[in-house]
């Protein structure tokens, strides 16, 4: 293993940097700009059982040190992803890819994951449980430990690849939901998804987003994300992926010292398409500045290293 390499649920990554779902498309769009094989891996656009057009516009709003989005899981559906997107990706990315899956019922998650589990290039299934449960009154699966566990059990029953549960920060006790996911069989945890926020247009006196509220991401959320990664890493014994406001090498190192074994980069990719590549290139020098020989040695800091 090289000094940047890490293990994620039994699969070795050349480095811990992973572009986050929803900020990197299906990969080949960025492959026009640089060789995306420099990445540890990436999490492709959130995929659902059926195609989704997404929410009405406007879907994006600027914020101080961040952004709001309410895209609404726009995607072509799992059949199209398998038939079109993955073959196109395979031409430019030669590593296992992370499949991000969303659903609105337990059955949705199980169906989509079972389909993607059979794809050779899919290395991990990242399950976004921040979606509204249509059979549970619209409450997000990720806000209730029992609901989160029900999704994990259903997915694990029909898959063989590592299942990573992506948690919502819009909860009181994120550690309890992470622990419930682990107890149900999850192989890893990723966090955080976006915080819930909104903006109002002073001229129209109405919300800027057509959806009223949306997901808040960007550098402003980093301290919250770091705190939650630390809490979850101390609550579970399975690998943790940290994300939320990561925009530079120091952020990556902090996330890993908090307990993350890999780090996803989200909104930074939308600001600078080269962001993830630049972070990877700058990591060795940053490690030298802080006396770090092998990046895996700092995972969990003094507590787990």
Secondary structure, 3 states (H helix, E strand, C coil): CCCCCEEECCEEECCCEEECCCCCCCCHHHHCCCCHHHCCEEECCCECCCCECCCCCCCEEEECCEEEECCCCCECCHHHHHHHHHHHHHCCCCCCEEEEECCCCHHHHHHHHHHHHCCCCEEEEEEECCCECCCCCCCEHHHCHHHHHHHHHHHHCCCCCEEEEECCCCCCCHHHHHHHHHHCCCCEEEECCCEEECCEECCCCEECCCCCCEEEECHHHHHHHHHHHHHHHCCCCCEEEECCCCCCHHHHHHHHHCCCCEEEECHHHHHCCCHHHHHHHHHHHHHHHCCCCCHHHHCCHHHHC
